[in-house]
Amino acid sequence: MARIIFAGYLVRYPLGGYAWQMAHYLLGFRSLGHDVWFYEDTGELNCDFAYNPLTNEFAPAYEYGITATTNFFHKIGFEDRWVFFDIARGLKYGPGAHRVETLLREADLLVSFGPVNRIPIELFRERPSIFIDSDPVYLQLKLAKGDKSLAAILDAHTLHFTFGENIGKAGASLPTGGYTWHPTRQPITMGIWESAESPGHAYTTVGTWDSKGRDLEYQGETFKWCKRSEWCRFLDVPGRTAKTFELAMDVDSVPGDVELLTANGWHVIDPIQISIDPWRYRDYLRGSRAEFTIAKDMNVRLRSGWFSDRSACYLAAGKPVVTQDTAFGNILPIGRGLFAFQSMADILMAIDTIESDYEQHSRAAREIAEEYFAAENVLRGLIERVGL
C-alpha cells in the first residue's frame, strides 16, 4: 500500500462537476488499496481566489468552499483524509491541518491535478510525482509561448500525463511544449452513476458558456478556449429534430444569448442550481436522456483527442453521448452509445441512430465507461507507469 497525496481543486471551486472529478481519483486510489489524502492550497497561477455560488463572486474567502468540501467528503467517506492550506494567512483546515508537512514527507507519490497548487516540491525529492493535464492544448500552447511559471511547475514533477491523448503521438501536429506527455483520461467510480430511473426526455449538458481572456495565438492562428463560438455554429439543432435540448450553462453572461438560444428552440436553465450540490448534479446527468455537447475550438482544430470528464459520467450513467469531434475516435469506440460529429448531418444521424434503439445505445454507453473509464483501470495504469 502506498500513501498518495492527490493535490486538487475543490475548496476554491465547490461545484458538482469538480467535486466528482476529485472524488473519482480519491475513491479510485482507495479501491486499489492505497492510503490517499486530498490536498489543496491557495495555489499557483492566480488561483488564490475562491468561487462562492451563493454570491456568484470570486474572492480570497474560503469559508463557503471549506464547508461544502467538508460536507461532500463526509458523504463519500473521506471526512478524515483532507487538508486545505490558506498560504497567504498561514491557516490550515481539515483533519490533516496539523500534520501537513509530515503527510508530504511520508507520502510515496504526489499526484497534481493541474497547475493549481504550490506544494513545496522539495519535500518530494527522490520520490515520484505526477502532473495531470486536464485542459489540453491550452497548457501546451502556453508552454510553447514561453510561460516560465507554468514550466517551473511541470519541471517539479517526474511524469506528465494529459487528457489530450493524441498529444505527442507520431504524425500529430500538436505542440508538446518540450515535455513527454503520457495519455490518460478521467477515472470514473462506476457505482456512483448507476441509475434505475427511466430515461429522461432531454438531451442535456452542463458547463461554462463563455470565457474571456483565454484565447491563444499559435503559428499565426488564434485558437479559442471558450465554447460559445462552437455552440453558435449549431444553433438550429433543436429545429432539425423532434427531441428536446437543454443547456445548464451561464448563457446570460453574454447579453442577448438567452434570447438567441430560446428563439432557436433551446431550453436554458441556471447551471448553479444544478451544480451547487454534487448529488443534484449527479441526478441531473442520470435523469437526462443523453448528452449533446460541444468542445473547445482549440481541441477541435488541433485534434487533441480530449474527452470530457462530464461526458464520461453520462456514459457511466448509461446515457448516450453526442459530442464534437476532437479525434477521440482514435482512442474510444464510436457509433454505439458514443458519437462524434463534425457537421449538422453527423448530429442528425447520431440522434436518429440513438432513437432507433435507445436501450441498445444506453447499454453501449455504460459498456464504454466500464472498459475505458473505470477508475481501477485508469489509475492502475498511472501507478504502473510510476513503478509503485
C-alpha positions as CSV (number, residue, x, y, z in Angstrom):
1,M,0.0,0.0,0.0
2,A,1.3,3.4,-1.0
3,R,0.5,6.8,0.6
4,I,-0.7,9.1,-2.1
5,I,-1.2,12.8,-1.9
6,F,-3.8,13.9,-4.5
7,A,-3.5,17.7,-4.9
8,G,-6.7,19.0,-6.5
9,Y,-9.1,21.9,-6.7
10,L,-12.4,21.9,-4.8
11,V,-12.5,24.4,-1.9
12,R,-11.8,27.2,-4.4
13,Y,-14.5,26.0,-6.9
14,P,-17.1,24.0,-4.9
15,L,-19.4,22.8,-7.7
16,G,-20.7,19.4,-8.6
17,G,-18.5,18.6,-11.6
18,Y,-15.3,19.5,-9.8
19,A,-16.4,17.6,-6.7
20,W,-16.9,14.4,-8.7
21,Q,-13.7,14.9,-10.7
22,M,-11.8,14.9,-7.4
23,A,-13.9,12.1,-5.8
24,H,-13.2,9.7,-8.6
25,Y,-9.5,9.9,-8.1
26,L,-9.7,9.6,-4.3
27,L,-12.2,6.7,-4.4
28,G,-10.3,5.0,-7.2
29,F,-6.9,5.1,-5.5
30,R,-8.6,3.8,-2.3
31,S,-10.2,1.0,-4.2
32,L,-6.7,-0.1,-5.3
33,G,-5.7,-0.4,-1.6
34,H,-3.8,2.9,-1.2
35,D,-3.9,5.4,1.6
36,V,-4.9,8.6,-0.3
37,W,-5.2,12.2,1.0
38,F,-6.7,15.2,-0.7
39,Y,-4.5,18.3,-0.6
40,E,-5.4,21.8,-1.7
41,D,-3.8,25.2,-1.1
42,T,-4.3,28.8,-2.3
43,G,-2.3,27.9,-5.4
44,E,-0.2,29.0,-8.3
45,L,-1.0,31.0,-11.4
46,N,-3.6,33.3,-9.9
47,C,-5.6,30.5,-8.4
48,D,-5.8,32.2,-4.9
49,F,-9.4,33.2,-5.3
50,A,-12.4,31.1,-4.4
51,Y,-15.8,31.0,-6.1
52,N,-18.9,31.3,-4.0
53,P,-22.0,30.1,-5.9
54,L,-24.4,31.8,-3.5
55,T,-23.0,35.3,-4.4
56,N,-21.6,34.4,-7.8
57,E,-18.3,36.1,-6.9
58,F,-14.6,35.2,-6.7
59,A,-12.7,36.4,-3.6
60,P,-9.9,35.3,-1.3
61,A,-12.6,34.0,1.1
62,Y,-12.7,30.2,1.6
63,E,-15.4,29.6,4.2
64,Y,-18.1,28.5,1.8
65,G,-15.8,26.2,0.0
66,I,-14.4,24.7,3.2
67,T,-17.9,23.9,4.5
68,A,-19.0,22.5,1.1
69,T,-15.9,20.3,0.9
70,T,-16.3,19.1,4.5
71,N,-19.9,18.0,3.8
72,F,-19.0,16.3,0.5
73,F,-16.1,14.4,1.8
74,H,-18.1,13.2,4.8
75,K,-20.7,11.8,2.4
76,I,-18.2,9.9,0.3
77,G,-16.2,8.6,3.3
78,F,-13.2,10.9,3.1
79,E,-14.0,13.1,6.1
80,D,-10.7,12.2,7.8
81,R,-8.4,12.4,4.7
82,W,-8.1,16.0,3.5
83,V,-6.4,19.4,4.1
84,F,-6.7,22.9,2.8
85,F,-3.9,25.4,3.3
86,D,-4.6,29.2,3.0
87,I,-1.0,30.1,2.4
88,A,-1.4,33.9,2.5
89,R,-2.9,33.8,6.0
90,G,-0.9,30.7,7.2
91,L,-4.2,28.9,8.1
92,K,-4.8,25.2,7.6
93,Y,-8.1,23.4,7.7
94,G,-9.3,19.8,7.7
95,P,-8.2,16.7,9.6
96,G,-4.7,17.0,8.2
97,A,-4.3,20.6,9.3
98,H,-1.7,19.8,12.0
99,R,0.4,17.3,10.0
100,V,0.7,18.7,6.5
101,E,4.5,18.5,6.3
102,T,4.5,15.0,7.8
103,L,2.0,13.8,5.3
104,L,4.0,15.3,2.4
105,R,7.3,13.9,3.7
106,E,5.9,10.4,4.3
107,A,4.0,10.1,1.0
108,D,5.1,7.7,-1.7
109,L,3.5,9.6,-4.5
110,L,2.3,13.1,-5.3
111,V,-0.4,13.5,-8.0
112,S,-1.0,17.1,-9.0
113,F,-4.3,17.7,-10.9
114,G,-3.3,20.7,-12.9
115,P,-1.1,23.7,-12.1
116,V,-3.3,25.0,-9.2
117,N,-1.4,24.2,-6.0
118,R,2.0,25.1,-4.8
119,I,3.2,22.2,-2.7
120,P,6.8,22.6,-1.6
121,I,8.1,20.1,-4.1
122,E,11.5,19.8,-2.3
123,L,9.6,17.5,0.1
124,F,9.2,15.1,-2.8
125,R,12.8,14.8,-4.0
126,E,13.8,11.2,-4.6
127,R,10.1,10.2,-4.9
128,P,7.8,10.2,-7.9
129,S,5.4,13.0,-8.6
130,I,2.8,13.1,-11.4
131,F,1.3,16.1,-13.2
132,I,-2.1,15.6,-14.8
133,D,-3.2,18.0,-17.5
134,S,-7.0,18.1,-17.8
135,D,-7.0,21.1,-20.0
136,P,-5.0,20.0,-23.0
137,V,-3.9,22.3,-25.8
138,Y,-4.3,25.4,-23.7
139,L,-1.5,24.3,-21.4
140,Q,0.8,23.2,-24.3
141,L,0.2,26.4,-26.2
142,K,1.1,28.4,-23.1
143,L,4.3,26.4,-22.8
144,A,5.1,26.9,-26.5
145,K,4.7,30.7,-25.9
146,G,7.4,30.5,-23.2
147,D,5.3,30.6,-19.9
148,K,8.1,30.1,-17.4
149,S,5.9,29.9,-14.3
150,L,4.0,27.1,-15.8
151,A,7.2,25.3,-16.9
152,A,8.6,25.6,-13.4
153,I,5.5,23.7,-12.1
154,L,5.9,21.0,-14.6
155,D,9.6,20.7,-14.1
156,A,9.0,19.9,-10.4
157,H,7.2,16.7,-11.5
158,T,8.8,13.5,-12.7
159,L,6.0,12.3,-15.1
160,H,3.4,14.2,-17.1
161,F,0.0,12.9,-18.2
162,T,-2.7,14.6,-20.3
163,F,-6.3,14.1,-21.3
164,G,-5.3,15.2,-24.8
165,E,-4.5,11.6,-25.8
166,N,-3.2,12.5,-29.2
167,I,-0.5,14.9,-27.9
168,G,2.9,13.6,-28.7
169,K,1.8,10.8,-31.0
170,A,3.5,10.2,-34.3
171,G,2.1,12.3,-37.0
172,A,0.3,14.7,-34.7
173,S,0.9,18.5,-35.2
174,L,0.1,19.4,-31.6
175,P,2.7,21.2,-29.7
176,T,4.2,19.4,-26.7
177,G,5.9,22.4,-25.0
178,G,9.0,20.2,-24.8
179,Y,7.6,17.6,-22.5
180,T,6.8,13.9,-22.9
181,W,3.1,13.5,-22.4
182,H,1.6,10.2,-21.4
183,P,-2.1,9.7,-22.3
184,T,-4.7,9.3,-19.5
185,R,-8.3,10.0,-19.0
186,Q,-10.8,10.8,-16.3
187,P,-11.3,7.8,-13.9
188,I,-14.9,7.1,-13.0
189,T,-16.2,5.2,-10.0
190,M,-18.9,3.3,-11.8
191,G,-21.2,2.5,-8.9
192,I,-21.9,6.2,-8.3
193,W,-23.5,6.6,-11.6
194,E,-25.8,3.5,-11.8
195,S,-29.3,4.6,-12.4
196,A,-32.6,2.7,-12.3
197,E,-34.5,5.7,-13.5
198,S,-36.4,5.8,-16.7
199,P,-34.6,7.8,-19.4
200,G,-35.4,11.5,-19.4
201,H,-36.8,13.4,-22.3
202,A,-34.0,15.9,-22.9
203,Y,-30.5,15.9,-24.4
204,T,-28.6,18.0,-21.9
205,T,-25.2,19.2,-20.8
206,V,-23.7,21.4,-18.1
207,G,-20.9,23.8,-18.5
208,T,-19.5,27.3,-19.0
209,W,-20.8,29.3,-21.9
210,D,-18.2,31.9,-22.4
211,S,-14.7,32.8,-21.0
212,K,-12.7,36.0,-21.5
213,G,-9.0,36.3,-22.0
214,R,-8.0,32.7,-22.6
215,D,-7.7,32.7,-26.4
216,L,-4.2,32.0,-27.6
217,E,-2.2,32.5,-30.8
218,Y,-0.1,29.8,-32.3
219,Q,1.7,29.8,-35.7
220,G,-0.2,32.8,-36.8
221,E,-3.7,31.5,-35.9
222,T,-6.0,32.3,-33.0
223,F,-7.4,29.4,-31.0
224,K,-10.4,29.9,-28.8
225,W,-10.7,28.4,-25.3
226,C,-14.4,29.2,-24.8
227,K,-17.1,27.1,-26.4
228,R,-19.6,29.8,-27.3
229,S,-18.4,30.2,-30.9
230,E,-18.8,26.4,-31.4
231,W,-22.3,26.4,-30.0
232,C,-23.3,29.2,-32.3
233,R,-22.3,27.0,-35.3
234,F,-25.1,24.6,-34.4
235,L,-27.9,26.8,-33.2
236,D,-30.6,25.1,-35.3
237,V,-30.1,21.6,-33.9
238,P,-33.5,21.6,-32.0
239,G,-35.4,22.8,-35.0
240,R,-33.9,19.9,-37.1
241,T,-35.0,17.2,-34.7
242,A,-38.0,16.2,-32.7
243,K,-36.1,16.0,-29.4
244,T,-35.7,18.4,-26.5
245,F,-32.3,20.1,-25.9
246,E,-31.4,21.7,-22.6
247,L,-28.4,23.7,-21.6
248,A,-27.4,24.2,-17.9
249,M,-25.0,26.9,-18.8
250,D,-24.4,30.6,-17.8
251,V,-25.7,31.8,-21.2
252,D,-26.8,35.0,-19.6
253,S,-23.1,36.0,-19.3
254,V,-23.4,37.3,-22.9
255,P,-26.3,39.8,-23.4
256,G,-28.8,38.5,-25.9
257,D,-27.6,34.9,-26.0
258,V,-30.5,33.5,-23.9
259,E,-33.0,35.1,-26.3
260,L,-30.9,33.8,-29.3
261,L,-31.0,30.2,-28.0
262,T,-34.6,30.1,-26.9
263,A,-35.6,31.5,-30.3
264,N,-33.9,28.5,-31.8
265,G,-35.7,26.0,-29.6
266,W,-33.1,25.5,-26.8
267,H,-34.1,25.2,-23.1
268,V,-31.7,27.2,-21.0
269,I,-31.6,26.7,-17.2
270,D,-29.4,28.0,-14.4
271,P,-26.2,25.9,-14.1
272,I,-25.7,26.9,-10.5
273,Q,-28.9,25.4,-9.4
274,I,-27.7,22.1,-10.9
275,S,-24.1,22.3,-9.8
276,I,-24.3,23.8,-6.3
277,D,-24.9,20.3,-4.9
278,P,-22.8,17.4,-6.2
279,W,-25.7,15.0,-5.7
280,R,-28.1,17.2,-7.6
281,Y,-25.6,17.4,-10.4
282,R,-25.3,13.7,-10.5
283,D,-29.1,13.2,-10.5
284,Y,-29.4,15.8,-13.4
285,L,-27.0,13.7,-15.5
286,R,-28.7,10.4,-14.5
287,G,-32.1,11.9,-15.3
288,S,-31.2,13.0,-18.8
289,R,-31.9,11.1,-22.0
290,A,-28.5,11.7,-23.4
291,E,-25.8,14.3,-23.7
292,F,-25.4,16.7,-26.6
293,T,-22.4,18.9,-26.2
294,I,-19.6,21.0,-27.8
295,A,-15.8,21.0,-27.4
296,K,-13.4,23.9,-27.3
297,D,-12.3,25.4,-30.6
298,M,-8.6,24.7,-29.8
299,N,-9.3,21.0,-29.1
300,V,-11.4,20.6,-32.2
301,R,-9.0,22.3,-34.6
302,L,-5.8,20.8,-33.2
303,R,-7.4,17.3,-32.9
304,S,-6.1,16.7,-29.4
305,G,-8.2,13.6,-28.6
306,W,-9.6,15.3,-25.5
307,F,-12.8,13.8,-24.0
308,S,-14.8,15.4,-21.3
309,D,-14.9,14.1,-17.7
310,R,-18.5,15.1,-17.6
311,S,-19.3,13.1,-20.8
312,A,-17.6,10.1,-19.2
313,C,-20.1,10.4,-16.3
314,Y,-23.0,10.5,-18.8
315,L,-21.7,7.3,-20.3
316,A,-21.3,5.7,-16.9
317,A,-25.0,6.5,-16.2
318,G,-25.9,4.7,-19.4
319,K,-26.7,7.9,-21.2
320,P,-25.5,8.1,-24.9
321,V,-23.2,11.0,-25.7
322,V,-23.2,13.1,-28.9
323,T,-20.2,15.3,-28.8
324,Q,-18.0,17.4,-31.1
325,D,-15.1,15.5,-32.7
326,T,-11.6,16.1,-31.3
327,A,-10.2,12.9,-32.9
328,F,-11.1,10.9,-29.7
329,G,-12.3,8.3,-32.1
330,N,-8.6,7.3,-32.3
331,I,-8.9,6.0,-28.8
332,L,-12.6,5.4,-27.9
333,P,-15.1,3.3,-29.9
334,I,-17.7,5.5,-31.7
335,G,-21.0,4.6,-33.4
336,R,-22.8,2.8,-30.5
337,G,-23.5,4.8,-27.3
338,L,-20.9,7.4,-28.3
339,F,-21.0,9.6,-31.4
340,A,-18.5,12.2,-32.7
341,F,-19.7,14.9,-35.0
342,Q,-18.2,17.5,-37.3
343,S,-21.3,18.6,-39.2
344,M,-25.0,19.0,-38.8
345,A,-25.5,15.9,-40.8
346,D,-23.4,13.9,-38.3
347,I,-25.6,15.2,-35.5
348,L,-28.9,14.3,-37.1
349,M,-27.6,10.8,-38.0
350,A,-26.3,10.3,-34.4
351,I,-29.7,11.3,-32.9
352,D,-31.7,9.1,-35.3
353,T,-29.4,6.2,-34.6
354,I,-29.8,6.6,-30.8
355,E,-33.5,6.9,-31.0
356,S,-33.9,3.9,-33.3
357,D,-32.8,1.6,-30.5
358,Y,-32.3,3.7,-27.3
359,E,-31.8,0.7,-25.0
360,Q,-29.0,-0.8,-27.1
361,H,-27.2,2.6,-27.1
362,S,-27.8,3.1,-23.4
363,R,-26.1,-0.3,-22.7
364,A,-23.3,0.5,-25.1
365,A,-22.6,3.8,-23.3
366,R,-22.3,2.0,-20.0
367,E,-20.0,-0.6,-21.5
368,I,-17.7,2.1,-22.9
369,A,-17.4,3.6,-19.5
370,E,-16.7,0.3,-17.9
371,E,-14.0,-0.6,-20.3
372,Y,-12.3,2.8,-20.9
373,F,-13.0,4.9,-17.8
374,A,-13.4,2.6,-14.8
375,A,-11.3,4.2,-12.0
376,E,-9.4,1.0,-11.1
377,N,-8.2,0.5,-14.7
378,V,-7.3,4.1,-15.3
379,L,-5.5,4.6,-12.0
380,R,-3.8,1.2,-12.1
381,G,-2.1,2.4,-15.3
382,L,-0.8,5.5,-13.6
383,I,0.6,3.5,-10.7
384,E,2.2,1.0,-13.0
385,R,3.8,3.8,-15.1
386,V,5.3,5.3,-11.9
387,G,6.6,1.9,-10.8
388,L,4.9,1.7,-7.4
